[in-house]
Amino acid sequence: MRVLLSTIGTRGEVQPMLALATALRALGAKARLCVPPDFGEWIEGLGFSVVPIGPALRGTASGGGFRPSPERLRALAEGTVVTQFATLPAAARGCDAVVAGGGLQIAARSVAEAAGVPYAHASYCPVVLPSTHHAPPPLALQGRPLAPDTADHRALWAEDADQVNATFRDILNSCRRDTGLPPVADVRGHMLGTTPWLTADPVLGPWPHGEGAGGRGPGKEKPGGKPSDGEESGGEESGGEASGEEASGEEETGTKPGAVEAAGSASTTVAAGAAEAAGRSDAAWRPGGVWQPGAWLLPDDAPLSPALEDFLEAGEPPVYFGFGSIRATPGLPEAMIGAARASGRRAIVSRGWAGLSLVDDAPDCLAIGDVNQRALFPRVAAVVHHGGAGTTTAAALSGAPQVVAPQMYDQHYWARRVHALGIGAAHPPTAPTADSLAEALRSALHPDVAARARAVAAMVRTDGAHRAAERLLTGTW
């Protein structure tokens, strides 16, 4: 069996697909990846076939104040869809299934439909799937701010569907017509498919129990209190037994920094349901819902560099600072180093796509490039980051307390989840300063928070990619 894995985005979107490719290979299947050209050499070096799509992304760190005009946004959308229809059919040739990841996979289902092969869509965070329990994530490019807690979620998801249709429907249907396919009315529902896959850990990012995720608005809870034949209550589609606001992550639990006991009560409920669901058969999955296999984690045995090893051995565990592909806000390097020093800690700064640098050449700080987070994070005092799904999961799995400084999209969700679970602190969604980061670090470094982070680490599952690969190979989807 050969599977096409397609995504358009930065490393946070590509690495989970590479994790699934690795799991497929371990089970005897083959994977071909269609990703931006930035990642071709890396993926080919791991022995996978790569089809590049679109322009290189590195050097265009996301975030910041860039906001195109409506006309420019439509032109960008049209170019993206046209490029997908020009690239994906050849990439899918000879494949038995298509898995698309991320929010811009507008053409992938049409390509699978034309090829007559199964299709699944993978989302990396619950908040990007429609639900009455949370609002759509903020979209800076379209001027959509972070929704207040009192917002009408159902109305906001309807507006989101209208916005997606206005941006993509005409060009999608034009390309579908050229391919001999009928038009679609709801672009978002079409892209997500009948049963979206939520590749987030069920403890860190649980799906609200009983919710669907297709169509214009939020799904409805399943009728009745008992499962039908062959199903089990809670089941694989939700990833756990938690329900309502407690599982959504968008409602606060009342946890304050250091109030680990309260956070522990709520998150233990979630974790217990996840642990119970983990042992169940996939027969519990119900079409029309959301299937949550767990996060797709890439195995990585790359050693840390000698310079990094020497730095770690030279003193107490440092604080890691990394913001991935996000643009640097003014004064961010000074804020990071200042916060670490105010906390009496050394600092490791990941340069990222923004090219972050040190403020001086004092020996208490080290700048690094790409690194094996799974090897580094267990050896740091805390992880300060932007709130990407991958970094949040890697930090949680390591047992290191976190400070999440969100800027955009799903990062706000992960900041709130880290806070609600009591495994770190959520920095306000404003530009970090030395004082604000130092305050957040003090909360995250509290001994009770550190203990809670270690406890939650034992609950994070690591077999999500393997479970998804098994589902693909058995054809039970």
C-alpha atoms as one frame of an Amber mdcrd trajectory, in Angstrom:
protein
   0.000   0.000   0.000   1.184   3.530  -0.803  -0.302   6.623   0.842   0.039
  10.248  -0.239   0.549  12.574   2.731  -0.034  16.211   1.801   0.371  19.431
   3.738   1.253  23.068   3.130   2.873  24.812   6.047   5.868  25.094   8.303
   7.595  22.340  10.250   4.668  22.154  12.668   2.471  20.867   9.836   5.112
  18.767   8.075   6.667  16.879  10.977   3.437  15.086  12.041   2.973  13.849
   8.466   6.543  12.608   8.488   5.750  10.789  11.743   2.814   9.062  10.026
   5.054   8.163   7.072   7.525   6.579   9.481   4.760   4.580  11.172   3.451
   3.393   7.796   6.917   2.244   6.780   7.300   0.322  10.036   4.124  -1.584
   9.120   5.347  -2.415   5.621   3.531   0.325   3.685   4.968   3.165   1.615
   4.402   6.891   1.923   4.936   9.782  -0.465   4.933  13.306   0.941   3.802
  16.441  -0.867   5.231  19.355   1.137   6.885  22.755   0.622  10.384  22.539
  -0.873  12.002  23.679   2.397  11.678  20.143   3.760  12.588  18.016   0.739
  16.233  17.345   1.613  15.372  16.472   5.217  12.590  14.058   4.269  14.483
  12.442   1.400  17.391  11.940   3.779  15.059   9.797   5.871  14.290   7.636
   2.846  10.900   8.959   1.731   9.720  10.126  -1.675   8.948  13.857  -1.811
   6.927  15.966  -4.241   7.557  19.684  -3.617   4.617  22.054  -3.791   4.573
  25.833  -3.897   7.361  28.267  -3.046   9.911  27.907  -0.265   8.565  29.190
   3.048  11.705  29.748   5.084  12.435  33.433   5.406   8.710  34.196   5.621
   8.284  33.650   9.376   4.602  33.763  10.276   2.854  36.158  12.609   3.355
  39.885  12.824   1.173  42.561  11.316   1.047  41.426   7.690  -2.523  41.621
   6.424  -3.243  41.542   2.683  -6.150  43.361   1.092  -9.255  41.286   0.298
  -8.246  41.301  -3.357  -4.713  40.142  -2.565  -6.068  37.467  -0.207  -8.336
  36.099  -2.956  -5.428  36.080  -5.375  -3.270  34.182  -2.883  -6.110  31.711
  -2.276  -6.638  31.137  -5.983  -2.931  30.599  -6.530  -2.796  28.067  -3.693
  -5.726  26.044  -5.009  -4.528  26.131  -8.619  -1.075  24.987  -7.505  -2.603
  22.105  -5.546  -4.670  20.940  -8.522  -1.562  21.177 -10.720   0.661  19.220
  -8.305  -1.387  16.734  -6.302  -2.790  14.540  -9.111   0.692  13.457 -10.190
   1.766  13.080  -6.571  -1.258  10.831  -5.911  -0.597   8.615  -8.930  -0.175
   5.022  -7.780  -1.371   5.806  -4.247  -4.145   3.908  -2.504  -5.202   6.686
  -0.135  -4.720  10.406   0.500  -4.248  11.987   3.936  -4.222  15.783   4.036
  -3.074  17.811   7.031  -3.717  21.419   7.977  -6.202  24.104   7.056  -5.170
  24.862   3.468  -5.703  21.446   1.900  -8.505  22.689  -0.327  -7.835  20.420
  -3.329  -6.729  17.162  -1.686 -10.164  15.611  -1.329 -11.038  16.434  -4.923
  -7.821  14.764  -6.093  -8.639  11.664  -4.053 -12.186  11.698  -5.421 -10.955
  11.885  -9.008  -8.504   9.038  -8.358 -11.184   6.931  -6.670  -9.201   6.430
  -3.451 -10.123   7.032   0.216  -9.410  10.391   1.833  -8.918  11.604   5.403
  -8.190  15.035   6.795  -5.957  15.502   9.843  -6.178  18.519  12.145  -3.572
  19.129  14.819  -5.682  21.017  17.366  -9.309  20.686  18.566 -10.025  24.393
  18.215  -9.746  24.301  14.411 -12.712  21.905  14.186 -16.263  23.244  14.620
 -17.755  22.774  18.084 -20.218  24.566  20.330 -17.540  24.442  23.018 -15.061
  26.770  21.336 -14.872  29.568  18.807 -12.856  29.419  15.592  -9.208  30.359
  16.135  -8.173  33.933  15.343  -6.994  34.622  11.800  -4.774  37.654  11.466
  -4.775  37.540   7.654  -8.543  37.999   7.638  -8.723  40.373  10.574 -10.489
  37.939  12.912  -9.497  38.596  16.531  -9.436  36.192  19.441 -13.080  35.635
  20.412 -14.191  36.589  23.928 -15.363  33.860  26.297 -18.945  35.097  25.974
 -19.025  34.748  22.166 -21.774  32.845  20.351 -19.723  29.923  19.074 -22.386
  28.625  16.741 -22.716  32.005  15.007 -18.950  32.407  14.728 -18.569  28.993
  13.077 -21.299  29.904  10.594 -19.420  33.117   9.809 -16.237  31.093   9.416
 -17.928  28.798   6.896 -19.136  31.834   4.947 -15.638  33.298   4.967 -14.031
  30.071   3.773 -16.626  29.764   1.011 -16.122  33.362  -0.091 -12.364  32.840
  -0.263 -12.114  29.401  -1.854 -15.404  28.124  -3.286 -15.322  29.723  -6.729
 -11.790  28.629  -7.551 -12.311  25.180  -6.014 -15.421  24.548  -8.091 -13.760
  25.911 -11.214 -10.911  23.426 -10.799 -13.330  20.628  -9.946 -15.289  21.358
 -13.117 -12.094  21.141 -15.148 -11.436  17.781 -13.479 -14.935  16.494 -14.299
 -16.221  16.716 -10.720 -19.460  18.311  -9.497 -19.389  21.537  -7.443 -19.419
  21.631  -3.658 -21.442  24.049  -1.556 -19.488  23.957   1.714 -15.712  24.139
   1.269 -14.810  23.602   4.911 -17.090  20.603   5.340 -15.829  19.179   2.041
 -12.197  19.528   3.140 -12.751  17.983   6.588 -14.619  14.999   5.196 -17.051
  12.718   6.955 -14.822  11.924   9.920 -11.924  14.329  10.550  -8.866  12.970
  12.317  -7.757  14.992  15.354  -4.067  14.305  15.846  -3.750  15.958  19.250
  -3.029  14.145  22.466  -6.346  13.369  24.233  -5.028  14.690  27.559  -3.511
  17.901  26.220  -6.162  18.644  23.586  -9.292  16.515  24.143 -12.177  16.655
  21.714 -15.476  17.671  23.369 -17.402  14.444  23.925 -20.101  13.616  21.397
 -19.272  16.407  18.945 -19.175  16.212  15.155 -17.067  18.474  12.984 -18.476
  18.731   9.477 -20.694  21.189   7.679 -21.445  24.824   8.349 -21.918  24.686
  12.086 -20.910  22.728  15.160 -21.840  19.090  15.410 -24.503  17.845  17.745
 -24.125  15.487  20.631 -25.024  11.888  19.944 -28.632  11.104  20.873 -29.352
   8.742  23.715 -27.227   7.585  26.593 -26.201   4.153  25.322 -24.019   3.151
  22.397 -25.454   1.226  19.508 -24.326  -2.313  18.702 -20.569  -2.577  18.308
 -19.948   0.802  19.982 -18.816   1.826  23.413 -19.749   4.972  25.262 -17.191
   7.754  24.810 -15.409   5.702  22.198 -12.498   6.371  19.959 -14.006   9.373
  18.280 -13.640  11.633  21.289 -10.462  10.211  22.765 -11.886  10.249  26.275
 -14.844  10.447  28.616 -14.479  14.110  29.525 -17.301  16.265  28.292 -18.436
  19.811  27.826 -16.440  22.769  28.988 -13.986  20.666  30.956 -12.768  18.894
  27.835 -12.909  21.787  25.421  -9.956  23.680  26.789 -11.615  26.980  25.954
 -13.313  27.365  29.320 -11.119  28.117  32.296 -11.027  25.648  35.169 -10.320
  28.280  37.753  -6.675  27.274  37.938  -4.239  29.963  38.979  -0.469  29.655
  38.764   0.583  27.255  41.488  -2.956  25.962  42.097  -2.011  22.519  40.933
  -4.494  20.574  43.017  -7.467  22.144  41.244  -5.909  21.626  37.842  -5.020
  18.083  38.748  -8.632  17.219  39.496  -9.906  18.357  36.113  -7.052  16.953
  34.066  -7.119  13.622  35.895 -10.720  13.207  34.771  -9.648  13.805  31.197
  -6.641  11.523  31.508  -8.613   8.689  33.053 -11.027   8.724  30.132  -8.160
   8.852  27.660  -6.439   5.925  29.327  -9.647   3.900  29.238 -10.246   4.754
  25.578  -6.669   3.807  24.686  -7.388   0.154  25.345 -10.556  -0.003  23.289
 -11.082  -1.436  19.866 -11.456   0.877  16.894 -14.962  -0.593  16.597 -15.912
   2.154  19.035 -15.285   4.780  16.343 -18.483   6.199  14.870 -18.684   7.709
  11.360 -19.712  11.341  11.361 -17.746  12.205  14.489 -14.100  12.979  15.120
 -11.473  10.277  15.487  -8.623  11.154  17.864  -5.702   8.725  17.684  -3.275
  10.936  19.606  -0.484  13.217  18.448   1.766  12.084  15.603   5.239  12.141
  17.123   8.317  11.642  14.967  10.875   9.228  16.457  14.167  11.047  16.760
  17.429   9.573  18.014  19.631  12.454  16.841  22.221  13.319  19.498  22.614
  16.795  20.919  25.619  18.701  19.605  28.836  18.637  21.620  28.493  22.365
  22.290  24.985  21.893  23.659  26.034  18.900  25.750  28.901  20.920  27.222
  26.544  23.804  28.036  24.033  21.515  29.750  26.749  19.874  31.821  28.279
  23.205  32.867  25.553  24.213  35.323  21.995  23.890  36.534  19.258  23.122
  33.984  18.687  26.192  31.789  15.487  27.630  30.363  14.790  26.885  26.691
  13.368  29.672  24.525  12.055  28.867  21.052   9.439  30.439  18.788   9.581
  28.190  15.741   8.525  29.862  12.512   7.003  32.871  14.277   8.245  36.390
  13.618  10.140  37.985  16.496   8.366  40.826  18.244  10.555  43.887  18.900
  12.908  43.318  21.815  12.219  39.572  22.078  15.879  38.495  22.509  16.338
  41.062  25.279  13.092  39.907  26.921  14.113  36.238  26.852  17.605  36.711
  28.246  16.399  39.257  30.793  13.698  36.906  32.046  16.105  33.997  32.393
  18.614  36.072  34.314  15.900  37.548  36.553  14.930  33.970  37.391  18.514
  33.004  38.164  18.655  30.648  35.181  20.865  30.171  32.173  19.228  30.302
  28.742  19.177  28.286  25.520  17.787  30.278  22.590  16.590  28.487  19.462
  17.199  30.771  16.504  14.107  29.576  14.613  12.942  31.064  11.347  13.117
  34.546  12.873  16.881  34.184  13.380  16.782  34.984  17.095  20.168  35.859
  18.549  21.798  36.486  21.911  22.128  39.979  23.358  25.755  39.474  24.443
  28.405  36.769  24.551  28.162  35.995  28.262  28.653  32.301  29.078  25.179
  31.894  30.647  23.446  31.807  27.229  23.695  29.596  24.138  22.078  29.996
  20.720  21.230  26.810  18.811  19.662  25.730  15.528  17.338  22.790  14.926
  17.474  20.359  17.808  15.998  17.052  18.933  13.415  18.392  21.381  12.698
  14.924  22.741  16.353  14.712  23.855  16.722  18.306  25.066  13.498  19.134
  26.899  13.862  16.599  29.747  17.119  18.354  30.640  15.835  21.940  30.900
  14.141  23.732  33.777  11.325  25.094  31.612  10.313  25.478  27.966   9.232
  28.957  26.827   7.639  28.852  23.392   5.006  30.159  20.991   2.382  27.467
  21.555   2.698  25.322  18.469   1.012  21.936  18.830   4.258  20.026  18.328
   6.325  22.007  20.824   3.512  21.936  23.391   3.283  18.154  23.092   7.053
  17.622  23.177   7.377  19.762  26.291   4.466  17.998  27.992   5.911  14.590
  27.146   9.265  15.613  28.620   7.756  16.663  31.943   9.215  20.169  31.684
   7.042  23.096  32.853   6.024  25.439  30.053   5.439  29.113  29.409   3.346
  29.654  26.297   3.449  33.116  24.707   0.805  32.868  21.955   0.577  35.136
  18.929  -1.839  33.562  16.478  -4.221  30.799  15.417  -4.236  27.707  17.672
  -1.450  28.980  19.936  -3.996  30.659  22.223  -5.736  27.327  22.728  -2.521
  25.578  23.749  -1.644  28.407  26.146  -4.987  27.963  27.879  -4.634  24.199
  28.017  -1.168  24.417  29.586  -2.585  26.799  32.192  -5.715  24.717  32.801
  -3.766  21.490  33.243  -1.445  23.145  35.747   1.692  22.243  33.795   2.870
  25.782  33.156   1.821  29.371  32.601   0.027  31.209  29.818   1.685  34.496
  28.932  -0.827  37.197  27.945  -1.307  37.482  24.148   0.878  40.577  24.041
   4.503  41.153  23.089   6.678  39.576  25.804   8.867  41.801  27.928  11.591
  40.800  30.349   9.240  41.516  33.267   6.228  39.674  31.822   8.282  36.623
  30.857  10.005  36.605  34.244   6.634  36.645  35.997   5.363  33.762  33.869
   8.590  31.845  34.460   8.242  32.239  38.223   4.814  30.623  38.017   6.006
  27.810  35.765   9.039  27.065  37.926   6.964  26.658  41.108   7.767  23.205
  42.554   4.108  22.160  42.495   3.782  23.076  38.820   6.971  21.185  38.013
   5.616  18.130  39.869   2.328  18.361  37.999   4.167  18.605  34.665   6.032
  15.398  35.474   2.778  13.653  36.399   1.015  14.685  33.203   4.007  13.565
  31.143   3.188   9.973  32.085  -0.326  10.408  30.652   0.726  11.616  27.179
   0.408   8.829  24.636   3.095   8.257  22.034   1.371   5.822  19.664  -0.880
   8.217  17.717   0.945   7.843  14.396   1.047   4.056  14.766  -2.701   3.920
  15.414  -3.396   6.093  12.361  -1.135   3.920  10.208  -2.966   0.807  11.376
  -6.310   2.386  10.483  -5.047   3.206   7.013  -3.790  -0.322   6.438  -6.926
  -2.050   7.723  -9.202   0.163   5.663 -11.610   0.668   8.579 -12.067   4.354
   7.879
